[in-house]
């Protein structure tokens, strides 16, 4: 087991422990979103209504997991249409109106509807109230004593204006607002359209309260005893999502996110290219100076000053030939004059240097250490 794998394992274990602690210590949070989902047991889901719907409609309910535009491709006998807060497109709404015109009845429990559809039905845009508590009542004499209190997040929607041919069946009563219609009926072709602007009364939170089921039964009592087609396309799309079961279960959901987190960490740390560490190669040092120093020390230790003077003289004459272009074959008076003219050095210095050069070239001449030092200084001074 290499060091990198141990680091990954330690990080993963730490993340797991942190998530486990968060899961153990977390508080259950109520989901107050208005989802209108038939599978959700949250306060504003439709789980209870979905379970009771068959009895409510005397086993004549049929759930349709298609849009009305897709479903109505063939002729149908008159029936009841149920839509509960579903996001239908304009073409689907037109299909519903077409079926109503042929003799079907439609119960539309929606807070919003396309303007062109609502204008066709016979009412204008819904008005809003921001009261925290509303009371839904009927205007029909036989249901005057039946009502429902919305004490949690009522939408406050009602119809601001309805046409003369529209019958008002229910209203919303607020403490600081005038009564406004929320349940209407209108004749359309051979059928009837019922619109309720506050579908919240069908959610789990309100249906589970004692006595509230009676209000829902009264609303649906206006429908004739026919087959009811419930277009629940909004919820069927969610139920078809392949991850829905996992994400709806808290334990599976956390396991899924942990798996994804671990996979991302693994990919991140392994995305770097693996290779051996490239060794640092030091550049070659210039050892020429060290070599010269070593050779010089060797000559000094041997005491061979004569040979050192000869090599210094040879190096000097070579520089004169190459740089100053002066012939060094004869170290005579003519050579001294040319060197004097090219370098500008005094004749006395040049003549003294020439004498040391000749001394170094003569193998039989006696050379002292001081002679080597003096010659070295003179030749360096001339070539400056």
Buried (B, 14 or more C-beta within 10 A) or exposed (E): EEEEEEEBEEEBEEBEEEBEEEEEEEEEEEEEEBBBBBBBEBBBBBBBBBEBBEEBBEEBBEBBBBBBBEBBEEEBEBBBBBBBBBEBEEEBBBBBBBBBEBBBBBBBBBBEBEEEBBEBBBBEBBBEBEBEEBBBBBBBEEBEEBBBBBEBBBBBBBBEEBEEEBBBBBBBBBEEBEBBBBBBBBEBBEBBBBBBBBBBBBBBBBBEEEEBBBBBEBBBEBBEEBBBBBBBBBBBEBEEEEEEEEEBEEEEEBEBEBEEBBEEBEEEEEEEEEEEEEEEEEEEEEEEEEEEEEEEEEBEEEEBBBBBBBEBBBEBBEBBEEEBEBEBEEBEEEBBEBBBEBBEBEEEBBEBBBEBBEBBBEEEEEBEEEBBEBBBEBBEEBBE
